[in-house]
Each structure stands twice: as C-alpha cells, then as structure tokens.
C-alpha cells in the first residue's frame, strides 16, 4: 500500500481564466479558458475554446450562413497570456475547489477533447461559444451541480441586452445587433443562460456554494491588469429620445414637401437604406442558420418593399410623376410600420424594438403624408 501511495499522482489544479474585453470587434465580449496546472511539474496548460481558422476553404460562406466551426486548443498558459498582455486586456484566474476525482476527470476530458480529431465544434454566438463550453465542462465535472445551482436565478438580462451593452463602444456593431436580432433574443436569461458572456460566468462561479457547503471558487488572483476601458455597465434604454428624433425628422420631411426634388433625394436614400436592411433580414431568416435573427419584427420598419419605391424617387428627382403604383406602395409601407406598433398591444410577448418604432414610424408616416399631394401636371413642350 505504501508503494502505491508513493507513486500515485497528485490531482491537477483547475482554474477558470477570464479575459476582459478588447478593442477589436470580436474581442468586445471578453473571453475565457480552463487552466489545468500539474502540481508535480508546475506546468500549466490553457484549454482555450476560442480558436478558428479564417484561411480554411469556405470560411466566409460558412460565417455568413451561420455554420461556423471553432476549435479547442491546448497551449502553455504563458503563451496564451502573452496575447492578452500585448492587447492590454486584464486577466483573472479563479481556482476551483474540486475534489481530486473531479479535477482528474475534468483534466482527462479536456485532454481528450483537444485532440485534433475531437477539437472542432459547431459554434453558436449565444448558446455554443467559448464561454458556454467552459461552463459545460465544469458542470460535467460537478455532475450537473453548476446547472442546478444557477439555472433558477436571473438578473433579467437577455441575449439582446447583453450583446448591445457589450458592443456599445462600436456604434455600427450595437446598431447591427439591435436591428438584426429578432424576438428570439429577448427571452429573460437565467444565470446559466447569461454565462455566454465570460464575465457573467466568472460572477456566477464566485457566488456558487456546493452541496457540501464549500465555495466553488477557492481563490482568485489577477494575472494581468486591465489597461483598456472597462466593459460598459448596464443602463436603461429609454425610447423617448428616439421618438423626439423621429418627430423632428418627420417634421423636417413635411417642410421639404415644398421642394419635391430635394424630398425625392432624401426619400430615395431612406428607402434604399430600409430596403437593403430589410432584404438582409429576409436573407438571415430564410437563407442562414442564424436562428436569433429569424422572424424579425424589424422587417415591418425596414421594409423590403421600400426598394420598389426607388424608381419613383428617381422619376420625381427628375421632375416627373412617380407612377401609378407609387402611392399604394407608400401606403403599404406606412401600414406595415404602424403594425410594428400594433403588435405591442395585440401580442402578450413581442420583440424589444420600441426605440426603432419610435424613430422610424414618424418618418414613414411623414413621407406618406408629404407625398399625398396631387401629381403635378406635366408642362407642355
């Protein structure tokens, strides 16, 4: 017995490493990895689920269609940290208080999963990303305790609110999320669901107490200081400033009715933008696997029918009548935008897009009112 005790290997030490957001768009949401430290040698390995290969055949097409594949890569902790050191991103490490059996099993499963034949997985931004893979691996080691302890709690966050919040330093990015996400992204998340954000997972791990009374996190240490601006805090999103902007723009459009060619130019730009965004949303719905963009109610505001109004805008810009179908199409676009507001009353649950309704509905109605004037009589040659 003493012989076997002497040669028995000590269990590895397991930690969760959380990286703060960076400045590049795909770094805005932070990152994490599982660290496995060998107590015998002192060597530490970072198991990082966030790798992809942009040079592989079909990468762009798969990205567009929502068929991305990521990889689990095992690399020395010092090498992984050097990347974040250069970027100025803070890194903290939470050492987990696992039993020897749990730690050994988790380390073995990560080693197996990191083999080239097993390393790839189908990526989903919200439900199957680098952070959820870390969460699931820890939960498996704990025999489902983590899911049990945090799935019944919620802070009221949603996929949309978290995505918009973290993307807010890049206006194009948060606007794209807010327009492109459908009502599927507006379900209130449990702490388990919001763990798709690495910093949220770290918060939940720090609060978990296991069934035997032990805190899951035994110790926390800072590996790198954060030298970039912190992640944006939670903040309410009032809709009334958007309404004021919509009313102001709508009023200006009504004044422009006195200058038909100027109004035609402005209308054409607006219809082109709405039509292209609407066509993109239709493509995301019917042509991709981005399921959190399916059935997007913003299609009522960014209406693809607006593209059919562009020939009329061109004719009016040249001082010619808009055509026989113009006012019918314009009425259909205005009614569709009004239906976006109507859905807030007739449905028990509807997409969170009140700011966009407040901004765009007055504009659609103003354009309909401005172009209701009688068509000009063509001058004789």
C-alpha positions in Angstrom: 0.0 0.0 0.0 2.8 2.4 0.8 4.4 1.7 -2.6 1.3 2.5 -4.4 0.7 5.7 -2.4 4.2 6.8 -3.2 3.8 6.6 -6.9 0.2 7.9 -7.0 -0.1 11.1 -9.0 -1.5 14.2 -7.3 -4.7 15.6 -8.8 -4.2 18.6 -11.1 -5.3 22.1 -10.0 -8.2 23.5 -12.1 -8.9 27.2 -12.7 -11.1 29.4 -14.9 -9.2 32.2 -16.6 -11.4 35.2 -17.6 -10.1 37.8 -20.1 -11.7 41.3 -20.2 -13.0 42.8 -23.4 -10.6 44.0 -26.1 -10.8 46.7 -28.7 -11.3 44.6 -31.9 -15.0 43.8 -32.6 -14.7 40.1 -31.9 -13.0 40.9 -28.6 -15.8 43.1 -27.3 -17.4 40.3 -25.3 -14.4 39.0 -23.4 -13.0 35.5 -23.4 -12.2 32.7 -21.0 -10.4 29.3 -20.8 -9.8 26.5 -18.4 -6.4 26.2 -16.8 -5.0 22.8 -15.8 -1.9 23.0 -13.6 0.3 20.0 -12.8 1.3 20.2 -9.2 4.3 17.9 -9.8 6.0 19.9 -12.5 4.3 23.3 -12.1 3.4 23.4 -15.8 0.0 25.0 -16.6 -2.0 24.4 -19.7 -4.7 26.7 -21.0 -7.6 24.9 -22.7 -9.0 27.6 -25.0 -12.2 27.1 -26.9 -11.9 30.3 -29.0 -9.8 29.4 -32.0 -10.9 29.4 -35.6 -9.1 29.3 -39.0 -10.0 32.1 -41.3 -7.9 30.6 -44.1 -9.8 27.3 -44.3 -11.9 26.7 -47.5 -15.4 28.1 -47.3 -14.7 30.1 -44.2 -16.5 33.3 -45.3 -19.5 31.4 -46.7 -19.9 29.4 -43.5 -19.6 32.6 -41.4 -22.4 34.2 -43.4 -24.6 31.2 -43.3 -24.1 30.7 -39.5 -22.2 27.4 -39.9 -19.0 28.5 -38.1 -16.7 25.9 -36.5 -14.4 26.7 -33.7 -11.6 24.6 -32.1 -10.4 23.8 -28.6 -6.7 24.3 -28.5 -4.4 23.4 -25.6 -1.4 25.7 -25.2 1.0 26.7 -22.4 -0.5 29.2 -20.1 2.4 31.7 -20.5 1.9 31.6 -24.3 -1.8 32.2 -24.0 -1.3 35.1 -21.5 1.2 36.8 -23.8 -1.5 37.5 -26.3 -3.6 39.4 -23.8 -0.6 41.1 -22.3 0.1 42.7 -25.7 -3.5 43.7 -26.1 -3.7 45.3 -22.6 -6.6 43.1 -21.5 -7.0 42.2 -17.9 -6.9 38.5 -16.9 -8.1 36.9 -13.6 -7.9 33.3 -12.6 -10.4 31.6 -10.3 -9.0 28.4 -8.8 -11.8 25.9 -8.3 -12.2 23.7 -5.2 -12.8 20.4 -6.9 -12.3 17.0 -5.4 -9.3 15.1 -6.7 -11.6 12.8 -8.7 -13.5 15.7 -10.3 -10.2 17.6 -11.2 -8.6 14.5 -12.6 -11.7 13.6 -14.7 -12.0 17.2 -16.0 -8.3 17.3 -17.0 -8.6 14.0 -18.8 -11.8 15.0 -20.7 -10.1 18.3 -21.8 -7.0 16.5 -23.0 -9.2 14.1 -25.0 -11.4 16.9 -26.4 -8.3 18.9 -27.5 -7.1 16.1 -29.8 -7.2 17.2 -33.5 -9.9 14.7 -34.3 -12.1 16.0 -31.5 -11.3 19.6 -31.2 -13.8 21.2 -33.6 -17.3 22.1 -32.6 -20.2 23.9 -34.2 -20.2 27.5 -33.0 -23.3 29.5 -32.0 -22.7 33.0 -30.7 -25.2 32.7 -27.8 -25.6 29.1 -26.9 -22.4 27.3 -28.0 -19.4 29.6 -27.7 -16.1 29.7 -25.8 -17.7 30.6 -22.5 -20.6 28.1 -22.6 -18.1 25.4 -23.4 -16.1 26.3 -20.3 -19.4 26.3 -18.3 -20.5 23.0 -19.6 -17.1 21.3 -18.9 -17.2 22.5 -15.3 -20.8 21.4 -14.9 -19.9 17.9 -16.2 -17.1 17.6 -13.7 -19.6 18.6 -11.0 -22.2 16.1 -12.2 -24.7 18.8 -13.0 -24.4 20.8 -9.8 -23.5 24.1 -11.5 -26.5 24.0 -13.8 -28.8 23.1 -10.8 -27.4 26.0 -8.7 -27.6 28.8 -11.2 -30.3 27.9 -13.7 -33.1 29.0 -11.3 -31.7 32.6 -10.9 -32.0 35.6 -13.2 -30.9 39.2 -13.3 -33.4 39.9 -16.2 -30.7 40.1 -18.9 -31.4 38.9 -22.4 -29.2 38.0 -25.3 -30.1 41.3 -26.9 -29.4 43.4 -23.8 -26.0 41.8 -23.2 -25.0 42.0 -26.9 -26.0 45.6 -27.2 -24.3 46.6 -23.9 -21.0 45.0 -24.7 -21.0 46.2 -28.3 -21.9 49.8 -27.4 -18.4 51.2 -27.8 -18.7 50.4 -31.5 -21.9 52.1 -32.8 -22.0 50.1 -36.0 -21.8 46.9 -34.0 -24.5 47.5 -31.4 -26.8 49.0 -34.0 -26.3 45.9 -36.1 -27.1 43.6 -33.2 -30.2 45.6 -32.2 -31.6 45.7 -35.7 -30.7 42.2 -36.7 -31.7 40.3 -33.6 -35.3 39.1 -33.5 -37.6 38.4 -30.6 -35.8 35.1 -30.1 -33.1 37.1 -28.4 -35.4 38.8 -25.9 -36.2 35.9 -23.5 -35.0 36.6 -20.0 -32.0 34.5 -19.2 -31.2 32.5 -16.1 -27.7 32.9 -14.7 -26.9 29.7 -16.6 -28.0 31.3 -20.0 -26.2 34.6 -19.5 -23.0 32.7 -18.9 -22.4 33.0 -22.7 -20.6 36.2 -21.5 -17.3 35.2 -19.8 -17.5 37.9 -17.2 -21.0 36.8 -16.2 -19.8 33.2 -15.9 -17.0 34.4 -13.6 -19.5 36.3 -11.4 -21.7 33.2 -11.1 -18.8 30.9 -10.2 -17.7 33.3 -7.5 -21.2 33.1 -5.9 -21.7 29.3 -6.1 -21.7 27.2 -2.9 -21.6 23.5 -3.5 -23.9 21.0 -1.8 -21.4 20.2 1.0 -21.1 23.9 1.8 -17.8 24.6 0.0 -17.5 27.7 -2.1 -16.7 26.6 -5.7 -14.0 29.2 -6.1 -11.2 28.6 -3.6 -9.1 31.6 -4.6 -8.9 34.4 -7.2 -5.8 36.0 -8.5 -5.1 38.7 -11.0 -2.7 37.5 -13.7 -2.7 40.7 -15.8 -4.0 44.2 -15.1 -6.7 45.7 -17.4 -5.3 48.7 -19.3 -8.3 49.3 -21.5 -11.7 51.0 -20.8 -13.9 48.7 -18.7 -16.9 46.9 -20.1 -19.9 49.1 -20.4 -22.2 48.9 -17.4 -25.9 48.0 -17.5 -28.0 51.0 -18.3 -31.7 51.6 -19.2 -32.6 52.3 -22.8 -35.3 55.0 -22.8 -37.3 55.2 -26.0 -38.5 58.8 -25.8 -35.2 60.3 -27.2 -35.7 58.2 -30.3 -39.3 59.4 -30.5 -38.2 63.0 -30.3 -35.7 62.4 -33.1 -38.3 60.6 -35.2 -40.8 63.5 -34.8 -38.1 66.1 -35.6 -37.1 64.2 -38.8 -40.7 63.7 -39.7 -41.4 67.4 -39.3 -38.4 68.3 -41.5 -39.7 66.0 -44.2 -43.1 67.6 -44.2 -41.4 71.0 -44.6 -39.4 69.6 -47.5 -42.7 68.8 -49.3 -42.4 72.4 -50.7 -39.2 71.2 -52.5 -40.2 68.0 -54.3 -36.8 67.2 -55.8 -35.0 67.6 -52.5 -37.6 65.5 -50.8 -37.3 62.9 -53.6 -33.5 62.7 -53.0 -33.9 62.3 -49.2 -36.7 59.8 -49.6 -34.7 57.8 -52.1 -31.7 57.5 -49.7 -34.1 56.5 -46.8 -35.9 53.9 -48.9 -32.7 52.4 -50.2 -31.3 52.0 -46.6 -34.6 50.5 -45.3 -34.9 48.2 -48.3 -31.4 46.9 -48.2 -31.6 46.2 -44.4 -34.9 44.5 -44.9 -33.6 42.3 -47.7 -30.6 41.4 -45.4 -33.1 40.4 -42.6 -35.0 38.3 -45.1 -31.8 36.6 -46.1 -30.8 35.9 -42.5 -34.3 34.4 -41.9 -34.6 32.2 -44.9 -31.1 31.7 -46.1 -29.0 31.2 -42.9 -28.8 29.3 -39.6 -28.7 32.5 -37.5 -31.8 31.5 -35.6 -31.7 34.5 -33.4 -32.4 36.6 -36.5 -35.4 34.6 -37.7 -38.8 36.2 -37.8 -37.5 39.7 -37.1 -40.3 42.2 -36.4 -38.0 45.0 -37.6 -38.9 43.8 -41.1 -42.1 45.9 -40.6 -39.9 49.0 -40.2 -37.1 48.3 -42.5 -39.4 47.1 -45.2 -38.0 45.4 -48.4 -40.9 47.0 -50.3 -39.1 50.2 -50.0 -36.8 49.0 -52.8 -39.9 49.2 -55.1 -40.2 52.9 -54.3 -36.8 53.7 -55.7 -37.8 54.1 -59.4 -40.5 56.5 -58.2 -37.9 58.5 -56.3 -35.7 58.7 -59.4 -38.6 59.9 -61.5 -39.6 62.6 -59.0 -36.0 63.7 -58.7 -36.1 64.4 -62.4 -39.4 66.3 -62.1 -41.6 63.5 -63.5 -44.7 61.8 -62.0 -43.9 58.9 -59.6 -46.0 56.3 -61.4 -49.4 54.6 -60.8 -48.3 52.2 -58.1 -46.4 54.7 -56.0 -49.0 55.8 -53.5 -50.3 52.3 -53.0 -46.8 51.0 -52.2 -46.2 54.0 -49.9 -49.4 53.3 -48.0 -48.4 49.6 -47.6 -45.0 50.6 -46.2 -46.7 53.1 -43.8 -49.3 50.5 -42.7 -46.5 47.9 -42.1 -44.6 50.3 -39.9 -47.8 51.0 -37.9 -48.3 47.2 -37.5 -45.0 47.1 -35.6 -46.5 49.4 -33.0 -49.8 47.5 -33.0 -48.0 44.3 -32.1 -47.1 45.8 -28.8 -50.8 45.7 -27.8 -52.2 42.6 -29.5 -49.4 40.2 -28.5 -48.6 39.1 -25.0 -45.0 38.9 -25.9 -43.3 40.9 -28.6 -39.8 41.9 -29.8 -38.0 44.6 -27.9 -37.7 47.2 -30.7 -39.6 50.2 -29.2 -36.7 52.6 -29.9 -36.8 51.7 -33.6 -40.5 52.1 -33.8 -40.3 55.5 -32.1 -37.7 56.6 -34.6 -39.0 55.2 -37.8 -42.8 55.2 -37.6 -43.0 59.0 -37.6 -40.7 59.1 -40.6 -42.7 56.6 -42.6 -46.0 58.4 -41.8 -44.4 61.8 -42.6 -43.3 60.5 -46.0 -46.7 59.1 -46.8 -48.3 62.5 -45.8 -45.7 64.5 -47.8 -46.2 62.5 -51.0 -50.0 62.5 -50.8 -50.1 65.8 -52.7 -51.6 65.7 -56.2 -49.3 64.8 -59.0 -48.0 67.8 -61.0 -49.4 68.3 -64.4 -46.6 67.8 -67.0 -45.7 71.0 -68.7 -46.2 71.3 -72.5 -43.2 71.2 -74.7 
